[in-house]
Amino acid sequence: MAAQPVERLTIYVPGAESGGYDRTAIAIERALAKEGLVKKIELVRSPGAGGLVALAQFSSAKAGDNLSLIVGGQSILGAAHYNRSKVSLGDVVPIARMNAIALVLVVRADSPIRNWQDLSDLKRSNVSSVKWIGGSEGSVDDQFLTILAQQLRIPRNNIAYSAIPGGGDGVIEKILDGTHTVGISSYEEFAKDLASGKLRAIAVSSDFPVQGLNTPSLKQQGVSIDFSDWKGVFSSPGTSAENQQKLEALFATLAASESWKEELRAQGWNDNFLLGESFGAFVDAEERKLREQIEQSAGQVLGPETIASILSGPYRYAAIMAFLATLLLSALLTVNWANRRRSKIREESLKTALDEKEIALSELINSSSGKNLSDVTKQISAELSRWALSDTEKDIAWLILKGFSFIEIAEMRQRSERTIRQQACAIYAKSGLRNRAELSAFFLEDLFDS
């Protein structure tokens, strides 16, 4: 679908100048201008909270006749989850995904770490000695480390990570001054310093090749991860259907243009264009995946590398004692659980036996006749008298032995169920028995023994 030239387009940038969102917005602006698709383009930058400030402003703004967009990406999804934000990319209308951006792991040029294996060996000897640095919490850099930790079975909070809002120059500075071991960011952030020889790339996060960078991916180095950032454009929720169609046509035309392909090559981006509903389905899937990753990370267990690091560190004796104490506590809890389980089984078995005896006694009393009934009555009456029960309590005891429920006894005696229960408790207290089942069992055994 060919797009008609647009008079004016406003693009909101949810980040600072020279950041990842800004670079994508500038590339779009430049390509649209070269292709003559838009006559006037305005960029409005509004950094803060990982892009959520701009997103909140944009999603709540009233849509006018002028076409407007906001640049969004994986980092905003992460920021929304991390900050438990009420606003997310679900509040705006997906128009087009424009690129895929590989993350690059870099070290200082004079670092002894030359590849993933070197870094892995250092981590294995002491996890905490490797200091990572990247973008703000919830950013793609932070998300990548969560995925990496899950893949390596290392608890996420065991990774020493410094979050620099906006990433970029702040990350590079900390790598170059030697205070941090490994930096994570998109290739475009590191391109200049990689080209000048100040930084060395040791791994790429994605499977697709990065233009101008001859560094193997993590998967090629034995780590099963294929992860990339992406950027796309979204319209406001109040955009009319007509304007939404105009925007989709505009970006479909842009994506097919030579000017945009030049931008992809120059920035080292991968072409992964998606339009409209397909892009919306992708965003929904990424949000679900991110939520699952966060949940898995929260429940992650200690991995072998972490345990090895702890046992070789300065607190190994304290760690060993804590581990032994945990084992002892676990053993005690297991024994306690087993004892309680056996006790419960015995109680259930006893209750079943008592219930059976209660039924048997009530059947014996109710089915006896003549001399047999007289003998049964005499034996039970003698025992009830020996317990010093009142006449009322004796009557209640007989009704219990005959199998009537407390509700039935209350109806027969024109009393409340509560009163009958209190009288039954008095019977149990005087007899030294605990409940009606034991009462029935007592007499049944006594009758059988005689």
C-alpha positions as CSV (number, residue, x, y, z in Angstrom):
1,M,0.0,0.0,0.0
2,A,1.6,3.2,-1.2
3,A,1.5,6.2,1.2
4,Q,0.4,9.7,0.2
5,P,2.8,12.4,1.5
6,V,2.0,13.7,4.9
7,E,2.0,17.4,5.8
8,R,3.1,17.1,9.4
9,L,4.2,14.4,11.8
10,T,5.1,14.7,15.5
11,I,7.3,12.0,17.0
12,Y,7.5,11.7,20.7
13,V,10.9,10.4,22.0
14,P,10.7,8.7,25.5
15,G,14.4,9.3,26.3
16,A,17.2,11.8,26.3
17,E,19.1,13.1,23.3
18,S,21.5,10.6,21.7
19,G,19.8,7.7,23.5
20,G,18.5,4.6,21.8
21,Y,15.0,5.9,21.3
22,D,16.4,9.2,20.0
23,R,18.6,7.4,17.5
24,T,15.6,5.5,16.2
25,A,13.5,8.6,15.9
26,I,16.3,10.5,14.1
27,A,16.8,7.7,11.7
28,I,13.0,7.6,10.9
29,E,13.0,11.4,10.5
30,R,16.0,11.3,8.2
31,A,14.6,8.5,6.0
32,L,11.1,10.0,5.8
33,A,12.6,13.3,4.7
34,K,14.8,11.6,2.1
35,E,11.9,9.7,0.6
36,G,9.7,12.9,0.6
37,L,7.0,11.1,2.6
38,V,6.6,13.8,5.3
39,K,6.9,17.6,4.7
40,K,7.5,18.6,8.3
41,I,8.6,16.4,11.2
42,E,8.9,17.5,14.9
43,L,10.7,15.5,17.5
44,V,9.5,16.0,21.1
45,R,11.9,14.5,23.7
46,S,10.6,13.7,27.2
47,P,12.9,11.5,29.2
48,G,12.2,9.9,32.6
49,A,11.3,6.6,34.3
50,G,12.6,4.4,31.5
51,G,10.2,6.1,29.0
52,L,7.1,5.9,31.2
53,V,6.9,9.7,31.6
54,A,6.5,10.3,27.9
55,L,4.3,7.3,27.5
56,A,1.9,8.5,30.2
57,Q,1.8,12.0,28.6
58,F,1.3,10.6,25.1
59,S,-1.4,8.0,26.0
60,S,-3.5,10.6,27.9
61,A,-3.2,13.4,25.3
62,K,-6.2,14.2,23.2
63,A,-5.7,13.1,19.6
64,G,-6.1,16.0,17.1
65,D,-6.1,16.2,13.3
66,N,-2.3,16.2,13.2
67,L,-0.6,12.8,13.0
68,S,1.5,11.9,16.1
69,L,3.5,8.9,17.2
70,I,5.7,7.7,20.1
71,V,8.7,5.5,19.8
72,G,8.5,2.5,22.0
73,G,10.5,-0.7,22.7
74,Q,11.4,-3.6,24.9
75,S,12.8,-1.2,27.6
76,I,9.4,0.4,28.2
77,L,7.9,-3.1,28.7
78,G,10.6,-3.8,31.3
79,A,10.2,-0.3,33.0
80,A,6.4,-0.8,33.2
81,H,6.9,-4.1,35.0
82,Y,9.7,-2.9,37.3
83,N,7.9,0.2,38.3
84,R,4.5,-1.5,38.5
85,S,3.2,1.2,36.2
86,K,-0.4,1.8,35.5
87,V,0.5,2.8,31.9
88,S,2.1,0.4,29.4
89,L,2.4,-0.1,25.7
90,G,-1.0,-1.8,25.9
91,D,-2.4,1.8,26.2
92,V,-1.2,2.9,22.8
93,V,-1.9,1.6,19.3
94,P,0.9,-0.4,17.6
95,I,1.7,0.8,14.1
96,A,5.0,-0.7,13.1
97,R,8.1,-2.5,14.5
98,M,11.1,-0.9,12.7
99,N,14.3,-2.7,13.8
100,A,15.9,-5.3,15.9
101,I,19.0,-4.3,17.9
102,A,21.6,-6.7,19.2
103,L,23.2,-6.2,22.6
104,V,26.9,-6.4,22.8
105,L,29.0,-7.4,25.9
106,V,32.2,-5.3,26.0
107,V,35.3,-5.0,28.1
108,R,38.1,-2.5,28.2
109,A,40.6,-3.1,25.4
110,D,43.4,-4.1,27.8
111,S,41.2,-6.6,29.7
112,P,42.4,-10.2,29.9
113,I,38.9,-11.3,29.0
114,R,38.8,-11.9,25.3
115,N,35.7,-14.1,24.9
116,W,32.8,-15.6,26.8
117,Q,34.9,-18.6,28.0
118,D,37.4,-16.2,29.7
119,L,34.5,-14.4,31.4
120,S,32.9,-17.7,32.4
121,D,36.2,-18.9,34.0
122,L,36.4,-15.7,36.0
123,K,32.8,-16.0,37.1
124,R,33.3,-19.6,38.2
125,S,36.2,-18.6,40.4
126,N,34.3,-15.7,42.0
127,V,30.9,-14.6,40.8
128,S,31.0,-11.3,42.8
129,S,34.3,-10.3,41.3
130,V,32.6,-9.7,37.9
131,K,31.0,-6.3,38.0
132,W,28.4,-5.7,35.3
133,I,27.1,-2.3,34.1
134,G,24.3,-1.3,31.8
135,G,21.1,0.6,31.6
136,S,18.5,1.3,34.2
137,E,16.6,-1.3,36.1
138,G,14.0,-2.8,33.8
139,S,16.0,-1.9,30.7
140,V,16.9,-4.4,28.0
141,D,20.3,-4.7,29.5
142,D,18.8,-5.6,32.9
143,Q,16.3,-8.0,31.2
144,F,19.2,-9.7,29.4
145,L,21.0,-10.3,32.6
146,T,17.9,-11.9,34.1
147,I,17.7,-14.3,31.1
148,L,21.5,-15.0,31.3
149,A,21.2,-15.8,35.0
150,Q,18.3,-18.2,34.4
151,Q,20.3,-19.9,31.6
152,L,23.4,-20.3,33.8
153,R,21.3,-21.2,36.9
154,I,22.7,-18.3,38.9
155,P,20.3,-16.3,41.2
156,R,19.8,-12.9,39.6
157,N,20.6,-11.0,42.7
158,N,24.0,-12.7,42.9
159,I,25.1,-10.8,39.9
160,A,26.8,-7.5,40.7
161,Y,25.1,-5.1,38.4
162,S,25.2,-1.3,38.3
163,A,22.2,0.4,36.6
164,I,23.0,3.6,34.8
165,P,19.8,5.5,33.7
166,G,20.0,6.0,30.0
167,G,23.1,3.7,29.7
168,G,25.3,4.9,26.9
169,D,28.1,7.2,27.8
170,G,27.7,6.5,31.5
171,V,28.3,2.8,30.9
172,I,31.4,3.4,28.7
173,E,32.9,5.7,31.3
174,K,32.7,3.1,34.0
175,I,34.2,0.4,31.8
176,L,37.1,2.6,30.7
177,D,38.0,3.8,34.2
178,G,38.3,0.1,35.3
179,T,35.6,0.2,38.0
180,H,33.5,-2.3,36.1
181,T,34.3,-5.5,34.3
182,V,31.7,-5.9,31.6
183,G,29.3,-3.5,29.9
184,I,26.0,-4.3,28.2
185,S,24.3,-2.1,25.7
186,S,23.2,-2.0,22.1
187,Y,25.9,-2.1,19.4
188,E,25.0,1.5,18.4
189,E,26.0,2.7,21.9
190,F,29.4,1.1,21.7
191,A,30.2,1.4,18.0
192,K,32.4,4.5,18.2
193,D,34.6,3.2,21.1
194,L,34.8,-0.3,19.5
195,A,36.0,1.3,16.2
196,S,38.6,3.4,18.1
197,G,40.0,0.4,19.9
198,K,39.0,1.6,23.4
199,L,36.6,-1.3,23.9
200,R,36.6,-4.9,22.9
201,A,33.4,-6.9,22.2
202,I,33.4,-10.4,23.6
203,A,29.9,-11.6,22.7
204,V,26.7,-10.6,20.8
205,S,23.3,-11.4,22.3
206,S,21.5,-12.2,19.1
207,D,21.8,-14.8,16.4
208,F,21.7,-12.3,13.5
209,P,25.0,-10.8,12.5
210,V,25.9,-7.2,13.4
211,Q,27.1,-5.0,10.5
212,G,30.7,-4.1,11.1
213,L,31.3,-6.4,14.0
214,N,33.0,-9.7,13.7
215,T,32.2,-11.1,17.2
216,P,30.6,-14.5,17.8
217,S,27.2,-14.7,19.4
218,L,26.6,-16.2,22.8
219,K,25.0,-19.2,21.1
220,Q,28.1,-19.8,19.0
221,Q,30.1,-19.7,22.3
222,G,27.9,-22.3,24.0
223,V,25.2,-20.2,25.8
224,S,21.7,-20.9,24.4
225,I,20.5,-17.3,24.3
226,D,19.0,-15.3,21.3
227,F,18.0,-11.9,22.7
228,S,17.6,-8.5,21.0
229,D,16.1,-5.1,21.6
230,W,13.6,-3.7,19.2
231,K,12.0,-0.3,18.5
232,G,8.7,0.5,17.0
233,V,6.2,3.3,16.6
234,F,2.7,3.6,18.3
235,S,-0.1,6.1,17.8
236,S,-2.3,7.5,20.6
237,P,-5.4,5.6,21.7
238,G,-7.6,8.4,20.3
239,T,-6.3,8.1,16.8
240,S,-9.1,7.8,14.2
241,A,-9.3,4.7,12.0
242,E,-8.5,6.8,9.0
243,N,-5.3,8.3,10.5
244,Q,-4.3,4.9,11.7
245,Q,-4.5,3.6,8.2
246,K,-2.5,6.6,7.0
247,L,0.3,5.8,9.5
248,E,0.4,2.1,8.7
249,A,0.7,3.0,4.9
250,L,3.3,5.6,5.7
251,F,5.6,3.1,7.6
252,A,5.0,0.2,5.2
253,T,6.3,2.5,2.4
254,L,9.2,3.7,4.6
255,A,10.3,0.1,5.5
256,A,10.5,-0.9,1.9
257,S,12.5,2.2,0.9
258,E,16.2,2.3,0.2
259,S,16.7,5.2,2.6
260,W,15.5,3.1,5.5
261,K,17.7,0.1,4.5
262,E,20.6,2.5,4.5
263,E,19.8,3.5,8.1
264,L,19.6,-0.2,9.1
265,R,23.0,-0.9,7.7
266,A,24.6,2.3,9.1
267,Q,23.3,1.6,12.6
268,G,23.9,-2.1,12.6
269,W,20.2,-2.9,13.1
270,N,18.4,-5.9,11.8
271,D,15.4,-5.6,9.6
272,N,12.4,-7.2,11.4
273,F,9.6,-5.1,10.2
274,L,6.1,-5.9,11.4
275,L,2.9,-3.9,10.8
276,G,-0.3,-3.2,12.6
277,E,-2.1,-6.2,14.2
278,S,1.0,-8.5,13.7
279,F,3.1,-6.0,15.6
280,G,0.4,-5.8,18.3
281,A,0.5,-9.6,18.7
282,F,4.3,-9.5,19.0
283,V,4.1,-6.8,21.8
284,D,1.5,-8.9,23.7
285,A,3.7,-12.0,23.5
286,E,6.8,-10.1,24.6
287,E,5.0,-8.7,27.6
288,R,3.8,-12.2,28.7
289,K,7.3,-13.6,28.2
290,L,8.8,-10.8,30.3
291,R,6.3,-11.5,33.1
292,E,7.2,-15.2,33.1
293,Q,10.9,-14.4,33.2
294,I,10.4,-12.2,36.2
295,E,8.4,-14.8,38.0
296,Q,11.0,-17.5,37.2
297,S,13.8,-15.3,38.4
298,A,12.0,-14.7,41.7
299,G,11.8,-18.4,42.3
300,Q,15.3,-19.4,41.0
301,V,17.5,-21.7,43.1
302,L,21.2,-21.6,43.7
303,G,23.2,-23.0,40.8
304,P,26.5,-24.9,40.9
305,E,28.6,-21.8,39.9
306,T,27.1,-19.8,42.7
307,I,27.7,-22.5,45.3
308,A,31.3,-22.9,44.1
309,S,31.9,-19.2,44.3
310,I,30.5,-19.1,47.9
311,L,32.6,-22.0,49.0
312,S,35.8,-20.5,47.6
313,G,35.2,-17.0,49.0
314,P,36.2,-15.4,52.3
315,Y,32.9,-16.4,54.0
316,R,33.2,-20.1,53.1
317,Y,33.3,-21.3,56.7
318,A,30.2,-19.3,57.6
319,A,28.5,-20.5,54.5
320,I,29.4,-24.2,55.4
321,M,28.0,-23.7,58.9
322,A,24.9,-22.1,57.6
323,F,24.5,-24.9,55.1
324,L,24.9,-27.6,57.8
325,A,22.4,-25.8,60.0
326,T,20.0,-25.7,57.1
327,L,20.4,-29.4,56.6
328,L,19.9,-30.1,60.3
329,L,16.8,-28.0,60.4
330,S,15.5,-29.7,57.3
331,A,16.1,-33.1,58.8
332,L,14.3,-32.1,62.0
333,L,11.4,-30.7,60.1
334,T,11.3,-33.9,58.0
335,V,11.3,-36.1,61.2
336,N,8.7,-33.9,62.8
337,W,6.5,-34.1,59.7
338,A,6.9,-37.9,59.6
339,N,6.0,-38.2,63.2
340,R,3.0,-36.0,62.8
341,R,2.0,-37.9,59.7
342,R,2.2,-41.3,61.6
343,S,0.3,-39.8,64.5
344,K,-2.4,-38.5,62.2
345,I,-2.6,-42.0,60.5
346,R,-3.0,-43.6,64.0
347,E,-5.6,-41.1,65.0
348,E,-7.5,-41.7,61.8
349,S,-7.3,-45.5,62.2
350,L,-8.4,-45.2,65.9
351,K,-11.3,-42.9,64.9
352,T,-12.4,-45.4,62.2
353,A,-12.2,-48.2,64.8
354,L,-14.1,-46.1,67.4
355,D,-16.8,-45.2,64.8
356,E,-17.2,-48.8,63.9
357,K,-17.6,-49.7,67.6
358,E,-20.1,-46.9,68.1
359,I,-22.2,-48.3,65.3
360,A,-21.8,-51.8,66.6
361,L,-22.9,-50.8,70.1
362,S,-26.0,-48.9,68.9
363,E,-26.9,-51.9,66.7
364,L,-26.4,-54.2,69.7
365,I,-28.6,-52.1,72.0
366,N,-31.3,-51.5,69.4
367,S,-31.4,-55.2,68.3
368,S,-31.3,-56.8,71.7
369,S,-34.5,-58.3,73.2
370,G,-35.7,-60.1,76.3
371,K,-33.0,-61.4,78.6
372,N,-30.2,-60.1,76.4
373,L,-31.5,-56.6,76.5
374,S,-32.0,-56.7,80.3
375,D,-28.4,-57.9,80.8
376,V,-27.0,-55.1,78.5
377,T,-29.1,-52.5,80.2
378,K,-28.0,-53.6,83.7
379,Q,-24.3,-53.5,82.8
380,I,-24.5,-50.0,81.2
381,S,-26.7,-48.6,83.9
382,A,-24.3,-49.8,86.6
383,E,-21.4,-48.1,84.9
384,L,-23.3,-44.9,84.4
385,S,-24.2,-44.9,88.1
386,R,-20.6,-45.6,89.0
387,W,-19.6,-42.4,87.1
388,A,-22.0,-40.4,89.3
389,L,-24.0,-39.1,86.4
390,S,-27.2,-37.2,87.1
391,D,-30.5,-38.6,85.8
392,T,-30.5,-36.2,82.9
393,E,-26.9,-37.1,82.0
394,K,-27.8,-40.8,82.2
395,D,-30.7,-40.2,79.7
396,I,-28.4,-38.3,77.4
397,A,-25.7,-41.0,77.6
398,W,-28.3,-43.7,76.7
399,L,-29.4,-41.7,73.7
400,I,-25.8,-41.2,72.6
401,L,-25.2,-44.9,72.9
402,K,-28.2,-45.6,70.8
403,G,-26.7,-43.6,68.0
404,F,-28.7,-40.4,68.1
405,S,-27.0,-37.2,67.0
406,F,-26.9,-34.1,69.2
407,I,-29.5,-32.4,67.0
408,E,-31.9,-35.4,67.3
409,I,-31.4,-35.6,71.0
410,A,-32.1,-31.8,71.3
411,E,-35.3,-32.2,69.4
412,M,-36.5,-35.1,71.5
413,R,-35.8,-33.4,74.8
414,Q,-36.9,-29.9,73.6
415,R,-33.6,-28.4,74.4
416,S,-31.0,-26.5,72.4
417,E,-28.2,-28.4,70.7
418,R,-25.7,-26.3,72.7
419,T,-27.2,-27.6,76.0
420,I,-27.0,-31.2,74.8
421,R,-23.4,-30.7,73.8
422,Q,-22.6,-29.2,77.3
423,Q,-24.3,-32.2,79.0
424,A,-22.3,-34.6,76.8
425,C,-19.1,-32.9,77.8
426,A,-20.0,-33.4,81.5
427,I,-20.6,-37.1,80.8
428,Y,-17.2,-37.4,79.1
429,A,-15.4,-35.5,81.9
430,K,-17.0,-37.8,84.6
431,S,-16.2,-41.0,82.7
432,G,-12.7,-40.0,81.8
433,L,-13.4,-40.5,78.1
434,R,-12.9,-37.9,75.3
435,N,-15.9,-38.3,73.0
436,R,-18.9,-40.3,72.0
437,A,-16.8,-42.8,70.0
438,E,-14.7,-43.7,73.0
439,L,-17.9,-43.9,75.1
440,S,-19.4,-46.5,72.7
441,A,-16.1,-48.3,72.5
442,F,-15.8,-48.5,76.3
443,F,-19.2,-50.3,76.6
444,L,-18.8,-52.5,73.6
445,E,-15.5,-53.9,74.8
446,D,-16.9,-54.3,78.3
447,L,-19.9,-56.2,77.0
448,F,-17.8,-58.5,74.8
449,D,-15.4,-59.2,77.6
450,S,-18.2,-60.3,79.8
